[in-house]
């Protein structure tokens, strides 16, 4: 019998059919289809911090309408002829030329860069290498932080966040083994507010995802005609 924490994780597990996370992502990707529908095929997509499994689970793979380059910190198995995998860092994508891709795509990546300076560098690089961008990130002010799944976690003081990271059974990847590791995990995730996201992508339109009337996450999308604000 599953404990309560395991039940919560199951409901938000993207890899499980019928999970809330998968439903949200599939709905988001229907919007992405609309965003790219007028582009010539195959559409050249750079997925920053993504995975091949994401494109499988959202119905784009197998398929040949996209040519997907997955950029990640560690090696990823491409699995399909239409997929290329590159090891690299979102903050420094010098291996790609300006406007090399039709669309730069990122799903729940930018909040994993733990400093605002690093996030701005990643945003500038995504604007540089893509003609268009489609950047999703959780809303910092939503009551349930998706990496921790604890109600009102974003509003807790640091010492309580560290406590839950060390002892809660709700966390993805399980509880951390020490206070130092727990604090490092908490500080490695920096969700963005709407204001911060639009400062990094000032030319963006904004798509919002709602859950019980509250904004769960944002998608900044548009054409990469200008750089981020200072």
C-alpha positions in Angstrom: 0.0 0.0 0.0 1.4 3.4 -1.0 2.0 6.0 1.6 0.5 9.5 1.3 3.8 11.0 -0.1 4.0 8.2 -2.7 0.4 8.9 -3.7 1.1 12.6 -4.2 4.2 11.9 -6.3 2.2 9.4 -8.4 -0.3 12.1 -9.2 2.4 14.4 -10.4 4.6 11.9 -12.1 5.0 12.8 -15.8 5.9 9.2 -16.7 2.6 7.9 -15.5 -0.4 7.8 -17.8 -3.2 9.9 -16.4 -1.1 11.9 -14.1 -1.8 15.6 -13.6 1.7 16.5 -14.9 1.3 14.6 -18.1 -2.1 16.2 -18.7 -0.7 19.6 -18.3 2.2 18.9 -20.5 0.1 17.4 -23.3 -2.2 20.4 -23.2 0.9 22.7 -23.3 2.2 20.9 -26.3 -1.1 21.3 -28.1 -0.4 25.1 -27.7 3.1 24.5 -29.0 1.7 22.8 -32.1 -0.3 25.9 -32.8 2.8 28.1 -32.2 4.8 26.2 -34.9 2.0 25.2 -37.3 3.0 27.7 -40.0 6.7 26.8 -40.1 8.2 24.7 -42.9 8.8 21.1 -42.0 10.9 19.8 -40.5 11.1 22.4 -37.7 14.5 22.7 -36.2 14.0 22.7 -32.4 16.6 23.1 -29.7 15.4 21.6 -26.4 17.4 23.1 -23.6 17.7 20.9 -20.6 15.2 18.4 -22.0 14.9 14.7 -22.8 13.9 12.4 -25.5 11.2 10.9 -23.3 9.5 14.3 -23.0 8.9 14.3 -26.8 7.8 10.7 -26.8 5.3 11.2 -24.0 3.8 14.3 -25.6 3.3 12.6 -29.0 6.0 14.1 -31.2 8.2 11.1 -31.3 8.5 8.9 -33.2 7.9 11.3 -36.1 9.7 13.4 -38.7 8.0 16.9 -38.4 10.7 18.1 -36.0 14.5 17.9 -36.0 15.2 18.0 -32.3 18.6 18.8 -30.7 18.5 18.0 -27.0 21.1 20.0 -24.9 21.8 18.7 -21.5 24.5 18.6 -18.9 24.9 14.9 -19.3 24.8 12.6 -22.3 21.4 11.5 -23.5 20.6 8.6 -25.9 19.0 10.1 -29.0 17.0 6.9 -29.9 15.7 8.4 -33.2 17.3 9.6 -36.5 15.5 13.0 -36.1 17.1 13.6 -32.7 20.6 14.9 -31.9 22.0 15.0 -28.3 24.6 17.5 -27.2 26.3 17.9 -23.9 26.4 21.5 -22.8 25.3 24.3 -20.5 22.4 26.7 -21.2 24.5 29.6 -20.0 27.1 29.1 -22.7 25.9 27.6 -26.0 28.8 28.8 -28.1 28.6 25.5 -30.1 25.5 27.0 -31.8 25.5 29.9 -34.2 23.1 32.9 -34.0 19.6 32.0 -35.0 20.6 28.4 -35.9 17.2 27.0 -34.7 13.7 27.7 -35.7 12.6 27.4 -32.1 14.4 27.2 -28.8 12.3 25.2 -26.4 12.7 24.7 -22.7 10.4 23.0 -20.2 11.0 23.4 -16.5 14.7 24.1 -16.9 15.5 27.7 -16.2 14.4 27.4 -12.5 17.2 24.8 -12.0 19.8 27.5 -12.6 20.3 28.7 -9.0 21.3 32.3 -9.6 19.5 35.2 -11.3 22.7 36.1 -13.2 22.9 32.5 -14.5 19.2 32.6 -15.5 19.7 35.8 -17.4 22.7 34.4 -19.3 20.7 31.3 -20.3 17.9 33.5 -21.5 20.3 35.6 -23.5 21.7 32.5 -25.1 18.3 31.1 -25.9 17.3 34.3 -27.6 20.6 34.4 -29.5 20.5 30.8 -31.0 16.8 30.7 -31.8 14.5 32.6 -34.2 11.7 31.9 -31.8 11.4 30.8 -28.2 9.0 28.7 -26.1 10.1 28.8 -22.5 8.0 27.2 -19.7 8.7 27.6 -16.0 6.6 27.1 -12.8 5.1 30.1 -11.2 7.2 31.0 -8.0 4.0 32.2 -6.3 1.9 29.1 -6.9 1.2 27.4 -3.5 2.6 24.0 -4.4 6.2 24.0 -5.6 6.4 21.1 -8.2 9.8 19.8 -7.1 8.8 19.5 -3.5 5.0 19.0 -3.6 4.5 20.5 -0.2 1.7 23.0 0.2 2.9 26.6 0.6 6.5 25.5 0.3 7.5 28.6 -1.7 6.5 30.8 1.3 8.3 28.9 4.0 11.5 30.3 5.7 14.7 28.6 4.6 15.2 26.5 7.7 11.8 24.9 7.2 12.5 24.2 3.5 15.7 22.5 4.5 13.9 20.5 7.2 11.3 19.2 4.6 14.0 18.5 2.1 15.8 16.3 4.6 12.8 14.5 6.1 9.8 14.7 3.8 8.8 11.6 1.8 7.0 13.7 -0.8 10.1 14.9 -2.6 11.2 13.8 -6.1 14.2 11.6 -5.7 13.6 11.0 -2.0 14.7 12.8 1.2 18.2 14.2 1.4 20.7 12.4 3.7 22.1 15.5 5.5 21.2 19.1 6.3 24.0 20.3 4.0 22.7 18.2 1.1 19.1 19.3 1.8 20.1 23.0 1.8 22.0 22.6 -1.4 19.0 21.0 -3.0 16.6 23.7 -1.9 19.0 26.4 -3.1 19.5 24.7 -6.5 16.0 25.5 -7.5 15.0 29.2 -8.1 11.5 29.5 -9.6 10.6 32.7 -11.3 7.9 35.3 -10.9 6.0 36.6 -13.9 7.9 39.9 -13.6 11.3 38.1 -13.6 10.4 35.9 -16.6 9.2 38.9 -18.7 12.3 40.8 -17.8 14.4 38.0 -19.3 12.2 37.7 -22.4 10.8 41.3 -22.8 9.4 40.7 -26.2 7.4 37.6 -25.1 3.7 36.9 -25.1 2.6 34.9 -22.0 0.6 31.8 -21.8 -0.6 30.9 -18.3 -1.6 27.5 -17.0 -4.2 27.4 -14.3 -5.0 24.9 -11.5 -8.1 25.6 -9.4 -8.0 29.2 -10.7 -4.4 29.8 -9.7 -1.6 30.3 -12.1 0.5 27.1 -11.9 3.1 28.0 -14.6 4.0 30.4 -17.4 5.1 29.9 -21.0 7.0 32.9 -22.5 6.9 32.6 -26.3 7.5 34.7 -29.3 10.1 35.8 -31.8 13.7 36.4 -30.8 14.2 40.0 -32.1 15.7 41.5 -29.0 17.8 40.6 -26.0 16.8 40.4 -22.4 16.5 43.6 -20.4 19.5 44.5 -18.2 
